[in-house]
Amino acid sequence: MDAARAALIKCAVPDVMALFHASRVGGRYEHTDFPPTQDVLRKRSQKGADEVWEGRPKWRSADLHRAARAGHVRLDVTALDINGAYLAALKTWLPIGRLVHSDDGVHDPRRAGVHRVTPPGWTVPDLPSPLGARQEPGPLWITEPTLRLLLRCAREGLCEAPVIHESWTSGATEGLLEKMRRALAEVRREAIASGDELALDYVKSMYSKFVSTIGESTANREMRRPDWMHIIRSQAFANLWFKAYKAHAAGLTVVEMSGTDELHVAGDWEAVFRRGRDLSQVKPKHVYTLGGAS
């Protein structure tokens, strides 16, 4: 089994690329595999990063932890695991062709890409910022999902709207990876139902390596779309934020949120989320007491 798992994971990149190209046969849009890479999307060094901030969260409620240390609060907290975060994030608005520059400061929902914005201040103490763990003030480059999330928060009255300074975008669609996502989700569902952990590992390796290698990785010579890579990752973080927002709106206490798939809440979480391993469900990882004995 270990040898089979290693062999399958080794061929996950060419296999997922073959699946992707097969899923695009007869597609409505002709996407570009190797558009010009804009400076904002270029790594500054071989092991360095480019200028795009993906909104990765690493948040815990400072007020709750302060109150817990002082002995003023005691909560039973469940750490929830979000299933298939990157697989679910394949459903996102992706630019189809090469990115084109604009500086009109207007967001066109029919386009997608990266945007340099001055983000609004975030003053909601019991919800994490949509920008994730970023601490530095001032303008920054963000992706389409993060911008759409900030605009949604502004419509909900949670913050002001971000100021858009410039953008690199292309005409976009939310369904570019949808056939591939559905195929992988179906095989994942069948593997869970039959207890086939080998197939489950293979599917997970396929979609996770698709995301991690379509940028500037030497492990994938068939595509260079760092914009897609950043957008899919950011969509996973945005999806997690929406889970936290749903929990908060339903009366749960959001205690912590981090990475792509970890959400800690206090309260009757099963009244809000369904328990299970499907993409629409969540798994409890462990339960602990905040404010209790360590």
Contacts in CASP RR format, 6 or more apart in sequence:
PFRMAT RR
TARGET T0000
AUTHOR 0000-0000-0000
METHOD contacts of the structure
MODEL  1
MDAARAALIKCAVPDVMALFHASRVGGRYEHTDFPPTQDVLRKRSQKGAD
EVWEGRPKWRSADLHRAARAGHVRLDVTALDINGAYLAALKTWLPIGRLV
HSDDGVHDPRRAGVHRVTPPGWTVPDLPSPLGARQEPGPLWITEPTLRLL
LRCAREGLCEAPVIHESWTSGATEGLLEKMRRALAEVRREAIASGDELAL
DYVKSMYSKFVSTIGESTANREMRRPDWMHIIRSQAFANLWFKAYKAHAA
GLTVVEMSGTDELHVAGDWEAVFRRGRDLSQVKPKHVYTLGGAS
1 198 0 8 1.000
4 198 0 8 1.000
5 198 0 8 1.000
5 201 0 8 1.000
5 202 0 8 1.000
8 198 0 8 1.000
8 201 0 8 1.000
8 202 0 8 1.000
8 205 0 8 1.000
9 201 0 8 1.000
9 202 0 8 1.000
9 205 0 8 1.000
12 202 0 8 1.000
12 205 0 8 1.000
12 206 0 8 1.000
12 209 0 8 1.000
13 209 0 8 1.000
13 210 0 8 1.000
13 213 0 8 1.000
13 219 0 8 1.000
13 220 0 8 1.000
15 206 0 8 1.000
16 180 0 8 1.000
16 206 0 8 1.000
16 207 0 8 1.000
16 209 0 8 1.000
16 210 0 8 1.000
17 210 0 8 1.000
17 220 0 8 1.000
17 222 0 8 1.000
17 223 0 8 1.000
19 180 0 8 1.000
19 183 0 8 1.000
19 184 0 8 1.000
19 206 0 8 1.000
20 177 0 8 1.000
20 180 0 8 1.000
20 210 0 8 1.000
21 222 0 8 1.000
23 177 0 8 1.000
23 179 0 8 1.000
23 180 0 8 1.000
23 183 0 8 1.000
24 31 0 8 1.000
24 179 0 8 1.000
28 173 0 8 1.000
29 96 0 8 1.000
29 173 0 8 1.000
29 176 0 8 1.000
30 96 0 8 1.000
31 94 0 8 1.000
31 96 0 8 1.000
31 97 0 8 1.000
31 176 0 8 1.000
32 96 0 8 1.000
32 97 0 8 1.000
32 98 0 8 1.000
33 222 0 8 1.000
33 223 0 8 1.000
33 224 0 8 1.000
33 225 0 8 1.000
34 223 0 8 1.000
34 224 0 8 1.000
35 97 0 8 1.000
35 98 0 8 1.000
35 99 0 8 1.000
35 170 0 8 1.000
35 225 0 8 1.000
36 98 0 8 1.000
36 99 0 8 1.000
37 216 0 8 1.000
37 224 0 8 1.000
37 226 0 8 1.000
38 99 0 8 1.000
38 101 0 8 1.000
38 168 0 8 1.000
39 51 0 8 1.000
40 50 0 8 1.000
40 51 0 8 1.000
40 52 0 8 1.000
40 114 0 8 1.000
40 116 0 8 1.000
40 141 0 8 1.000
40 168 0 8 1.000
41 50 0 8 1.000
41 51 0 8 1.000
41 52 0 8 1.000
41 114 0 8 1.000
41 168 0 8 1.000
41 226 0 8 1.000
41 227 0 8 1.000
41 230 0 8 1.000
42 50 0 8 1.000
43 49 0 8 1.000
43 50 0 8 1.000
43 216 0 8 1.000
44 50 0 8 1.000
50 226 0 8 1.000
51 140 0 8 1.000
51 141 0 8 1.000
52 114 0 8 1.000
52 141 0 8 1.000
52 142 0 8 1.000
52 143 0 8 1.000
52 226 0 8 1.000
52 230 0 8 1.000
53 131 0 8 1.000
53 134 0 8 1.000
53 140 0 8 1.000
53 141 0 8 1.000
53 142 0 8 1.000
53 146 0 8 1.000
54 143 0 8 1.000
54 146 0 8 1.000
54 230 0 8 1.000
54 233 0 8 1.000
54 234 0 8 1.000
54 237 0 8 1.000
55 130 0 8 1.000
55 131 0 8 1.000
55 132 0 8 1.000
55 133 0 8 1.000
55 134 0 8 1.000
55 142 0 8 1.000
55 146 0 8 1.000
55 234 0 8 1.000
55 237 0 8 1.000
56 132 0 8 1.000
56 133 0 8 1.000
56 233 0 8 1.000
56 237 0 8 1.000
56 259 0 8 1.000
57 128 0 8 1.000
57 132 0 8 1.000
57 133 0 8 1.000
57 237 0 8 1.000
57 240 0 8 1.000
57 241 0 8 1.000
57 257 0 8 1.000
57 258 0 8 1.000
57 259 0 8 1.000
58 132 0 8 1.000
58 133 0 8 1.000
58 258 0 8 1.000
58 259 0 8 1.000
59 128 0 8 1.000
59 129 0 8 1.000
59 132 0 8 1.000
59 133 0 8 1.000
59 256 0 8 1.000
59 257 0 8 1.000
59 258 0 8 1.000
60 255 0 8 1.000
60 256 0 8 1.000
60 257 0 8 1.000
60 258 0 8 1.000
60 264 0 8 1.000
61 125 0 8 1.000
61 126 0 8 1.000
61 253 0 8 1.000
61 254 0 8 1.000
61 255 0 8 1.000
61 256 0 8 1.000
62 125 0 8 1.000
63 125 0 8 1.000
63 126 0 8 1.000
64 73 0 8 1.000
64 75 0 8 1.000
64 253 0 8 1.000
64 255 0 8 1.000
64 290 0 8 1.000
65 290 0 8 1.000
67 73 0 8 1.000
68 74 0 8 1.000
68 75 0 8 1.000
68 290 0 8 1.000
68 291 0 8 1.000
68 292 0 8 1.000
69 291 0 8 1.000
71 291 0 8 1.000
73 290 0 8 1.000
73 291 0 8 1.000
74 289 0 8 1.000
74 290 0 8 1.000
74 291 0 8 1.000
74 292 0 8 1.000
75 253 0 8 1.000
75 255 0 8 1.000
75 266 0 8 1.000
75 289 0 8 1.000
75 290 0 8 1.000
75 291 0 8 1.000
76 266 0 8 1.000
76 267 0 8 1.000
76 287 0 8 1.000
76 288 0 8 1.000
76 289 0 8 1.000
76 290 0 8 1.000
77 255 0 8 1.000
77 256 0 8 1.000
77 264 0 8 1.000
77 265 0 8 1.000
77 266 0 8 1.000
77 287 0 8 1.000
77 288 0 8 1.000
77 289 0 8 1.000
77 290 0 8 1.000
78 264 0 8 1.000
78 265 0 8 1.000
78 266 0 8 1.000
78 267 0 8 1.000
78 269 0 8 1.000
78 284 0 8 1.000
78 286 0 8 1.000
78 287 0 8 1.000
79 256 0 8 1.000
79 262 0 8 1.000
79 263 0 8 1.000
79 264 0 8 1.000
79 284 0 8 1.000
79 285 0 8 1.000
79 286 0 8 1.000
79 287 0 8 1.000
79 288 0 8 1.000
80 262 0 8 1.000
80 263 0 8 1.000
80 264 0 8 1.000
80 265 0 8 1.000
80 269 0 8 1.000
80 273 0 8 1.000
80 282 0 8 1.000
80 283 0 8 1.000
80 284 0 8 1.000
80 285 0 8 1.000
81 261 0 8 1.000
81 262 0 8 1.000
81 282 0 8 1.000
81 283 0 8 1.000
81 284 0 8 1.000
81 285 0 8 1.000
82 239 0 8 1.000
82 240 0 8 1.000
82 243 0 8 1.000
82 260 0 8 1.000
82 261 0 8 1.000
82 262 0 8 1.000
82 263 0 8 1.000
82 282 0 8 1.000
83 261 0 8 1.000
83 276 0 8 1.000
83 277 0 8 1.000
83 278 0 8 1.000
83 279 0 8 1.000
83 281 0 8 1.000
83 282 0 8 1.000
83 283 0 8 1.000
84 188 0 8 1.000
84 204 0 8 1.000
84 207 0 8 1.000
84 261 0 8 1.000
84 279 0 8 1.000
85 236 0 8 1.000
85 239 0 8 1.000
85 240 0 8 1.000
85 260 0 8 1.000
85 261 0 8 1.000
86 207 0 8 1.000
86 208 0 8 1.000
86 211 0 8 1.000
86 232 0 8 1.000
86 233 0 8 1.000
86 236 0 8 1.000
86 260 0 8 1.000
87 181 0 8 1.000
87 184 0 8 1.000
87 185 0 8 1.000
87 188 0 8 1.000
87 203 0 8 1.000
87 204 0 8 1.000
87 207 0 8 1.000
87 279 0 8 1.000
88 181 0 8 1.000
88 236 0 8 1.000
88 239 0 8 1.000
88 279 0 8 1.000
89 211 0 8 1.000
89 232 0 8 1.000
89 233 0 8 1.000
89 235 0 8 1.000
89 236 0 8 1.000
89 239 0 8 1.000
89 260 0 8 1.000
90 177 0 8 1.000
90 178 0 8 1.000
90 180 0 8 1.000
90 181 0 8 1.000
90 207 0 8 1.000
90 232 0 8 1.000
91 174 0 8 1.000
91 175 0 8 1.000
91 177 0 8 1.000
91 178 0 8 1.000
91 181 0 8 1.000
91 235 0 8 1.000
92 144 0 8 1.000
92 145 0 8 1.000
92 174 0 8 1.000
92 177 0 8 1.000
92 231 0 8 1.000
92 232 0 8 1.000
92 235 0 8 1.000
93 112 0 8 1.000
93 144 0 8 1.000
93 145 0 8 1.000
93 148 0 8 1.000
93 172 0 8 1.000
93 173 0 8 1.000
93 174 0 8 1.000
93 231 0 8 1.000
94 112 0 8 1.000
94 172 0 8 1.000
94 173 0 8 1.000
94 174 0 8 1.000
94 175 0 8 1.000
94 176 0 8 1.000
94 177 0 8 1.000
94 227 0 8 1.000
94 228 0 8 1.000
94 231 0 8 1.000
94 232 0 8 1.000
95 111 0 8 1.000
95 112 0 8 1.000
95 113 0 8 1.000
95 144 0 8 1.000
95 169 0 8 1.000
95 170 0 8 1.000
95 171 0 8 1.000
95 172 0 8 1.000
95 227 0 8 1.000
95 228 0 8 1.000
95 231 0 8 1.000
96 170 0 8 1.000
96 171 0 8 1.000
96 172 0 8 1.000
96 173 0 8 1.000
96 176 0 8 1.000
97 170 0 8 1.000
97 171 0 8 1.000
98 170 0 8 1.000
99 113 0 8 1.000
99 114 0 8 1.000
99 168 0 8 1.000
99 169 0 8 1.000
99 170 0 8 1.000
99 227 0 8 1.000
100 168 0 8 1.000
100 169 0 8 1.000
100 170 0 8 1.000
101 166 0 8 1.000
101 167 0 8 1.000
101 168 0 8 1.000
102 166 0 8 1.000
102 167 0 8 1.000
102 169 0 8 1.000
103 165 0 8 1.000
103 166 0 8 1.000
103 167 0 8 1.000
105 163 0 8 1.000
105 164 0 8 1.000
105 165 0 8 1.000
105 166 0 8 1.000
105 167 0 8 1.000
106 164 0 8 1.000
107 115 0 8 1.000
107 147 0 8 1.000
107 151 0 8 1.000
107 164 0 8 1.000
107 167 0 8 1.000
108 169 0 8 1.000
109 148 0 8 1.000
110 171 0 8 1.000
110 172 0 8 1.000
111 169 0 8 1.000
111 170 0 8 1.000
111 171 0 8 1.000
111 172 0 8 1.000
112 144 0 8 1.000
112 169 0 8 1.000
112 170 0 8 1.000
112 171 0 8 1.000
112 172 0 8 1.000
112 231 0 8 1.000
113 143 0 8 1.000
113 144 0 8 1.000
113 167 0 8 1.000
113 168 0 8 1.000
113 169 0 8 1.000
113 170 0 8 1.000
113 172 0 8 1.000
113 227 0 8 1.000
113 231 0 8 1.000
114 141 0 8 1.000
114 142 0 8 1.000
114 143 0 8 1.000
114 144 0 8 1.000
114 167 0 8 1.000
114 168 0 8 1.000
114 169 0 8 1.000
114 227 0 8 1.000
114 230 0 8 1.000
115 141 0 8 1.000
115 142 0 8 1.000
115 143 0 8 1.000
115 144 0 8 1.000
115 147 0 8 1.000
115 164 0 8 1.000
115 165 0 8 1.000
115 166 0 8 1.000
115 167 0 8 1.000
115 168 0 8 1.000
115 169 0 8 1.000
116 139 0 8 1.000
116 140 0 8 1.000
116 141 0 8 1.000
116 164 0 8 1.000
116 165 0 8 1.000
116 166 0 8 1.000
116 167 0 8 1.000
117 139 0 8 1.000
117 140 0 8 1.000
117 142 0 8 1.000
117 147 0 8 1.000
117 150 0 8 1.000
117 162 0 8 1.000
117 163 0 8 1.000
117 164 0 8 1.000
117 165 0 8 1.000
118 138 0 8 1.000
118 139 0 8 1.000
118 162 0 8 1.000
118 163 0 8 1.000
118 165 0 8 1.000
119 131 0 8 1.000
119 138 0 8 1.000
119 140 0 8 1.000
119 142 0 8 1.000
119 150 0 8 1.000
119 162 0 8 1.000
120 150 0 8 1.000
120 154 0 8 1.000
120 159 0 8 1.000
120 160 0 8 1.000
120 161 0 8 1.000
120 162 0 8 1.000
121 159 0 8 1.000
121 160 0 8 1.000
122 129 0 8 1.000
122 130 0 8 1.000
122 131 0 8 1.000
122 159 0 8 1.000
123 159 0 8 1.000
124 158 0 8 1.000
124 159 0 8 1.000
126 248 0 8 1.000
126 253 0 8 1.000
126 254 0 8 1.000
127 158 0 8 1.000
127 244 0 8 1.000
127 245 0 8 1.000
127 248 0 8 1.000
127 254 0 8 1.000
128 241 0 8 1.000
128 244 0 8 1.000
128 254 0 8 1.000
128 257 0 8 1.000
130 146 0 8 1.000
130 149 0 8 1.000
130 150 0 8 1.000
130 153 0 8 1.000
130 238 0 8 1.000
130 241 0 8 1.000
131 142 0 8 1.000
131 146 0 8 1.000
131 150 0 8 1.000
132 237 0 8 1.000
134 140 0 8 1.000
139 165 0 8 1.000
142 150 0 8 1.000
142 234 0 8 1.000
143 227 0 8 1.000
143 230 0 8 1.000
143 231 0 8 1.000
143 234 0 8 1.000
144 169 0 8 1.000
144 172 0 8 1.000
144 231 0 8 1.000
144 234 0 8 1.000
145 231 0 8 1.000
145 234 0 8 1.000
145 235 0 8 1.000
145 237 0 8 1.000
145 238 0 8 1.000
146 234 0 8 1.000
146 237 0 8 1.000
146 238 0 8 1.000
147 162 0 8 1.000
147 164 0 8 1.000
148 238 0 8 1.000
149 238 0 8 1.000
149 241 0 8 1.000
149 242 0 8 1.000
150 159 0 8 1.000
150 161 0 8 1.000
150 162 0 8 1.000
151 161 0 8 1.000
151 162 0 8 1.000
153 159 0 8 1.000
154 160 0 8 1.000
154 161 0 8 1.000
154 162 0 8 1.000
168 227 0 8 1.000
181 207 0 8 1.000
184 203 0 8 1.000
184 206 0 8 1.000
184 207 0 8 1.000
185 279 0 8 1.000
187 199 0 8 1.000
187 203 0 8 1.000
188 200 0 8 1.000
188 203 0 8 1.000
188 204 0 8 1.000
188 279 0 8 1.000
189 278 0 8 1.000
190 196 0 8 1.000
190 199 0 8 1.000
191 197 0 8 1.000
191 199 0 8 1.000
191 200 0 8 1.000
191 203 0 8 1.000
192 200 0 8 1.000
192 277 0 8 1.000
192 278 0 8 1.000
209 219 0 8 1.000
209 220 0 8 1.000
211 229 0 8 1.000
211 232 0 8 1.000
211 233 0 8 1.000
212 229 0 8 1.000
213 219 0 8 1.000
213 220 0 8 1.000
214 220 0 8 1.000
214 223 0 8 1.000
214 224 0 8 1.000
214 225 0 8 1.000
214 226 0 8 1.000
214 228 0 8 1.000
214 229 0 8 1.000
215 223 0 8 1.000
215 224 0 8 1.000
215 225 0 8 1.000
215 226 0 8 1.000
215 228 0 8 1.000
215 229 0 8 1.000
216 224 0 8 1.000
216 226 0 8 1.000
233 260 0 8 1.000
236 260 0 8 1.000
236 261 0 8 1.000
237 259 0 8 1.000
237 260 0 8 1.000
240 257 0 8 1.000
240 259 0 8 1.000
240 260 0 8 1.000
240 261 0 8 1.000
240 262 0 8 1.000
240 263 0 8 1.000
241 257 0 8 1.000
243 263 0 8 1.000
243 273 0 8 1.000
243 282 0 8 1.000
244 254 0 8 1.000
244 257 0 8 1.000
244 263 0 8 1.000
246 272 0 8 1.000
246 273 0 8 1.000
247 254 0 8 1.000
247 263 0 8 1.000
247 265 0 8 1.000
247 269 0 8 1.000
247 272 0 8 1.000
247 273 0 8 1.000
248 254 0 8 1.000
250 271 0 8 1.000
250 272 0 8 1.000
251 267 0 8 1.000
252 265 0 8 1.000
252 266 0 8 1.000
252 267 0 8 1.000
252 268 0 8 1.000
252 269 0 8 1.000
252 272 0 8 1.000
253 265 0 8 1.000
253 266 0 8 1.000
253 267 0 8 1.000
254 263 0 8 1.000
254 264 0 8 1.000
254 265 0 8 1.000
255 264 0 8 1.000
255 265 0 8 1.000
255 266 0 8 1.000
255 290 0 8 1.000
256 262 0 8 1.000
256 263 0 8 1.000
256 264 0 8 1.000
257 263 0 8 1.000
257 264 0 8 1.000
262 285 0 8 1.000
263 282 0 8 1.000
266 290 0 8 1.000
269 282 0 8 1.000
269 284 0 8 1.000
273 281 0 8 1.000
273 282 0 8 1.000
274 280 0 8 1.000
274 281 0 8 1.000
274 282 0 8 1.000
275 281 0 8 1.000
275 282 0 8 1.000
275 283 0 8 1.000
275 284 0 8 1.000
276 282 0 8 1.000
276 283 0 8 1.000
277 283 0 8 1.000
END
